[in-house]
Amino acid sequence: MHTKKFTILHSNDMHGDFLAESMGGEGELIGGLALLSDYVRRVRKEEENVLYVIAGDMVQGSIIDSEYRGISTIEIMNYLAPDVVSLGNHELDYGLPHLLFLEKMANFPVVNANLYIKKYNKRLMQPYHIINMAGFDIMFIGIVTDAVLASLKMDREIGTFISLEEASAEVGKICNAYKDEDIDLTILLTHIGFESDQQLAALLNPQWGVDMIIGGHSHTILEKPELVNDVLITQAGTGTDQIGRFDIVVDDDTNSIVEWKWQLIPIDNSMAKPDEELQEYIDSFKEVVDRKYNTIVCRFAQKLTHPRREEETALGNLFADIFGQRARVDVAFVGSGSIRGTELGPLVTLGDLRSIFAFDDTLYKFVLSGEHLKQIFARILRPENRNSEGECYQVNGGVKTVYVDATRELESLTINGQPVKDDGQYSICLQGYHYTNSAGNIGLTNEALTAIEQPRVVTTSARDVLEEYLRSHQNLSSKVEGRLIYKTVP
């Protein structure tokens, strides 16, 4: 038996989380790339065979990343020098041409197997990357969530595989074409969510020899990896507060993992010291952003929170109320995932607002039947949508809905105390992303949304609406008040 030990460090969904945050005690810090860099550097020094990989969504979610449209992130990632990175859905947020520009900037390989130029049936990106380390060949294959198809829906030249069965077949195609007895370890770097990773693993043919799935997208925190179809599956939450670590032993004769240990390592200043050179580099971006955005927008009466996107939140209620008032609609649907933080205030700067509402978009107004409105709520409130992968929403005041998990039914839906009638007509507003991808997100096609009348543009910048409203309203307060109610039994 010819074996070798490897250490694989992995991150996902970093979302421009550059800066450390205070923990509890004085001087206690958690997260941030300066601390993460020191930990990665130390492991690379202590262990003989170390790989650092990132499973998508390096960009978006911070004011620094937004201001520099991902360029700052790639420059900083070049400093961290990951061995291989896969695409996430947010890598497409700045548009396809800009993604290709960022990919050329990167000093590390970016892999994705299932984005295609449809006309020529050619992959857009490098589908796999093989690293030779200590005489062992390790293959990485990138698979991305079907949310990328949603991001690229208006670009008819680009397509992607959207089902797990098709993604599995694509993995098989690459393994069959390029994997031979010299490939000792095969790892999928996915960005499809933890539950989808488990389903994908079950579909893989064992003869393809996939050993491990390192994933992202669902921001899942694990106590230990799952083992499905002899494939180890893991991910490392979100941001830079932690990093995943595999210590594995690989057998060159059987091309398999014979021993493994996995840990989720907290990144804090008891574990690592700030990389001062990297911190200075990050601060150079931060200083520019601070000068531009460190102006006070407003002060809330108290801190407003958004702890989980699957449930009604105080901050989500405030944003939905503002959009509902601006659009003058019965129901304002605000994508919970577009709120990119867990708290805001009491003092709100322009930078705070831009960070927590990082994805600017158009707001559209529609008129629907009550029957279609009930269909939307029945879809978005169903239990399987309330996982870390579903598209969830915040709604404005006056809306109250009750969903029963046991019967999987919408028990009631009222607006301003009045039951919604199937044959009534009701106005709603949606962000542009959710309109473009309405069939997958809310269960209504664009044709169904526009059957009664054509949509109207409320604003081309939802973020401008928030900013102007908050500037002219001080000491705002909001709370969870039972707009979205889930019952276990009728």
N, C-alpha and C positions, 0 to 999 in steps of 0.2 A: 504494500500500500504506500503510494506516494502522496503525502498530504502537505498542505500549507495553510497557515493561519492568515486570515485577512480581517481587517476592521473596516466596516462600511458605516460612515456617518451620513445621515440624511436629514434634509429639511424639506418643507413644502409650504406653500401658501404664505410666504414671507411678507408679501404685500407692502414692500417698502418700509418695513418695521426697522428703521435704522437706529433708533435712539433707545438707550436704557431708561427704565422707569424706577422710581423709588418704590421700595417694598413696604416695610413697616417701620423698622427701627431706623435710627439716624444713620445715614451713609450706606444703607443697604440698597443695592441696585439689582434689577433683574432685566434680562434681555438686552437687546441692542447688538448691532453688528460688531462693535469693538470688543465686547466680551465674547461673543460667538467666535470671532476671528482668533482670539487668544486660545480658546479651547481647541479649535480645529488645529491650530498651529502646534499646540502642545501634544496632541494625540499623534499628529504626523511625526513629531520628533521622538515620541516614546515608543510607538509601535512601528514594526518593520514595513508592513504592507497596508497602506491606508488609502481608502477612496472616500471622497466627499461628493455626494450627489444631491440634486434638487429636483423635486417632482412637481414643477410648474408653479405659476402665479408668483413670480418674483416681484412683479410690478403691481402698481395701483394700490391705493389704500392710504397713502401718506401725501402730505402737501409737497414734500420735496420731490417725490416721484412724479406727481401730477405737474408740477411747475416745469420740470425738465423732460416730461413725456417719456420717462423710462431711461433716458440717457444716463442720468445720475446713478440709477440702479445698476445698469450694466457696467459702468465704470467701477463701481464699488465691488460688484461681483468679480470683475477681473482681478481685483486685489485679493479677494478670498480664494480665487482660482479653483472653483469646483472642477471635478474631473469630467462630469457630464451632467447635462440639464435637459429636462423635457419641457415641452410647452404646456401651459395651462390656458384656460379660457381667457384670462385677463391679459395675457400677452397680446391679444388681438384688439384690446380696447382702443389703441391709438391708430388702428387701421392696418390693413395688410401691408401697404408699402413701408410704413414705419416699422412694422415687425421685421421685415426683411432687412431694413437698415440696422435695427438693433442686433439682429443675428450676425450681421457682418462686423459689428463692433465687438462682439463677444470673442474673448480669447479662449473660449472653451466650446466644445461641441454641443449643439442643441439638436435633440433628436425628436422626430415625430414620424410615425409610419402611416398615419391615416388622413393627412391633408393632401388632396390631389388637385392638380390642374386638370379639370374634367375633359377638356377638348383633346388633350394629348395623353391622358391617362398616365401622367407622370406625377410622382410625389413632389410636393412643394419643398419639403425639408429632407435632411439626411435621416433615413428611417432607423438606423441603428449605429452603434459605435462599439468597436471592440478594443478593449484595453489589455495589453500584455503586461502582466506584473508578476515578477518572481517566476517567470517561465509558464505562468498560467494565463489562458485567454478568457476574458470576461466580456460577455456581450450584453449591451444595454439596448432595449427597444422602447421607443416612446409611443404611448397611446393617450389621446386626449379626450375629454368629455364632449358629448354631443352639443354642449352649450357653445362650443366654437362654431358649429354649424349655424347656431342662432346668431352669433356675432357677425358671421359672414353671409347671412341670408341674402343680402342685397347684392352680393358679388357673385354673379352667375358663372364665373369662370372657375370658382373654387368649390370643391365638394369634400365631404368627409364621410367616413362610415359612422352611422349613428346608432346601430344596434350592437349589443354585446356579441351576438353571433358573428356579425361581420368583422368586429374587432378581433375576435378570436381567430377567425379565418386569416386575417392579415398577419397576425402573429405566426400562425402556422406557415404561411407563405414565406416569411422571412427566415424562419428556422429551417424550413425545408431547403431553401435556396442557399443559405449562407452558413448554417450551423453544421459543423462536422465534429468528428471525434476530438479535434483539438480545442473545441470550445468547452471549457471546464465549468463555467458558471453562466447561466442566462437569467437576466433580471429585467422585468418590465418596470419602466418608470411611467406610471399612469397618472392621469388627472381626471378620474371619473367618479370618485367617491368610494367610501369604504364598502358599502353594501354592494355596489356594482363591481368592485374588485373581487369580492367573494364569489359573485355570480360568474365573472369572467374566468376566475381560476377553475371553477367547476366545468367550464366548457373546454378547457385546454386539453389537447391530446397529450398524455404523459410522454409519448414518443418524441414530442418536440423538445422536451428537456428543460422546461421553464422551472427554475428553482425558487424564485422570489418575486413578489410584487411589492414595490415601494410606491405608495400612492399619495394622493392629495385630493383637494377640492371639498371634501366634507368636513375638514378641520377636526378630525376625530382624534381624541386622546385615548390611548390604549394602555392597559396594564401589561398586556403581552400580545405578541402577534397571533393571528389566526392561522390555522393550517387547514387548507382546503385542497383536496386532490394532490396532496404532497407538495403544495406550493405555500411558502410562508408569505403572509400578507401583513403589512404594517404601514403606518404613517405617523407623523409627529405633530399633530394638532395644527396650530397656525402661529405665524409670527416668529420671533426669535427668542421667546422665553424658554425654549427647550429645543433639544436636538435628539434625533434617534441614533442609536448606536448598536450595530450588529458586530459581534465578534464571532467569526465562523471559522470552521476548519473544512477545507474542500479536498476531496479525494480526486487526484488526477486520473486514476484508473477507471473509476465509475462516473466521473464528471458529476459529482453530487456533494451536497453538504452533509458531513457526517457528525459534526458537532456545531451547536450554535448557542449564543447567549445574546439577548436583546435587552437594552435599557433605554428609558426615556430620561435623558440627562437634563436637569434644570440648569439653565444658563444664568448664573448670578455671580456676584463678586466674591462669594466664598468658593466658587468653582473655578473662576478665571479672573485675570486682571485685564483691565482695558488695554487694547492694542492702541497705544497712543498715536502711532503714525496714521492708522486708519481713522481714529477719532478726529484727528486734525483735518483729515481729508473730508470726512462727513460734515464737520463744522463749517468748512468752507462753503458747502451748499446751504447749510442751515442759516448762516449769516445773511446770505442773499435773500432767502425766503423770509426770514424774520423781519428784515427791513421793509419788505413789501407787504407782509400779511399780519404783522404784530400790531394791528389796530383793533380797538374794542368795537364790537358790533352791538352788544347788549349785555345785560345781566339778567339771569333768571332769578326767580324767587328762591329756588333751590336747585341742586344738581338733578338733572333728568337722565334716566338710565335706559339702556336698550340691551339687557343681558342676553336674551335669546331671540333669534329672529323668528322662531316657530310660535311665539306667543305675543299677545298684545303687550306693548311697552309704553311707558310714559313719554319717551322721546318720539317714538313712532306715532303716538297719538297727536303730539304737537305738530309734527310735520304733515300728517294727513289732514289735520284741521286747517292748516295754512293753505294747502293745495286745494282742499275742498271749498274753502271760502273764496280763493282766487278764481277757481273754475266755475263756481256756482253750480255745483252738482249735488245729487243725492248721495252718491258714494264716490269717495276718492280712494283709489287703491294705490298704495305706496309700497313698492318692493322692499321687503324687510332687508334683503341683502344689499340694497343701495345705501343703507345706513351702516357705515364701516367702522363703528366703534361701539363701546358699551356704555359710554357716559359723555355728557356735555354739560358745561356750566359748573358753578353758577355764573362765573365770568366767561363770556364767549368772545374770542377774538376771530378775526377773519380767517386766520390760519386754522383755528379749531374747527370752524364751520366747513372750510374747504377740505379738511382732513376727514371729517366724519361723513360728509356728503360729497364724496370724491367724484362720483360719476354724474356729470351734468347731462341733461337730456331734455327733449321736447315733452310737453304735456299735451295730450289729446283728449278731447271731449266727445263722448258718444251718447246715443240714446238707444236703450235696450228695452225689450219686454221684461216684465217681471219674471216670466218663466226662464229666460236666459240669465237673468241676474241670480236667480236661485241656483241655476246650474253652475255658475261661477263659484259661488260660496260652497256648494256641495263638493266641488272638486278641490278647492284650495284648502279646505278644512279637514279633508279625509286623513286618517291616521298615517297612511304611507307617504303622504306629502309632508307630514310634520317630522321628517327626519332631517338630518343635516344636508341632504341633497335636494330637497323639494323647493319649489318657488313659493314662498309665503308672503303675506301682505299685512300691512297696517291699514286701518280704515278710520274715517273721520267720525266725529261725534254725531249722535242721532241715529247711528247704525247700531243695531244689536242683533246678533245671530247666535243661535244655540245649535250645536251639533252633538249628536249622540254616537259615541264610538261603538257601542255594542251593536246597534242596528245599522250603523254606517249611513245615517240619514240626517238631513237638515231638519231639525225639529221646528224651528221658527226663524223668521227673518223680518225684522221690523225697521222702518225708517221713521224717526220722530214719533215713535209709539204706534204707528199704523202698520198693520201687516202688509207685506208686499203681495200684490195680486198678480196672478199669472198673465192676465190680459192688460195690465197697466203698463205705462211707459215711464222709464226712469233714466236719469242722466248719470253718467259715470265719467271719471277721468283716469287715464293710464299714462305712465311714462312710455316714451317711444320704444324702448327695448321690449317692453311687455306687449305693446301693440304689434310690433313687427313679428314677435314670436308668440302671438296670442293662442294659437292652437295648442302648443305644448305647455304654456304657462297657466292659462285660465280655462282651457278646454273649449274655446270658441274660435272659429276661424275668422280671418279678417272679413270675409264675406258676411258672416253672421253678425259681426260687430257693426257693420255698416249697412245692414239690411234696411233699417228704418230711415236713416239719413246719413249723409256723408260726415266723416269726423271733422271737427274743427280744432285748429291749433290754438290752445290757450296761451302758451308761451313757448318760445324756442329755448328757454333756459330756466329749468325748474330751480336751479341754484340761485339765479338772480331773484326769483320770487321769494325764496327763503331769506336771502340776505336783506332785501328791502323791507320785508315784513318785520324781521327781528330788529332792524335799526330803528324802526318807528314804534316798537312796542317793548317797553321795559318791564322787568319783574314778572315775566310770564311764568305760569305754573301749569303743570299737566300731571295727570296720574292715570293709573290703570283703573278703569271703571266698568269693566264687563262688556266691552263691545264684542269680543270674541269669546264665547263660552263653550267649553267642552265638557260633556257629561259622559260618565262611563256607562250609565244605564238610563233608560227612559224615565 
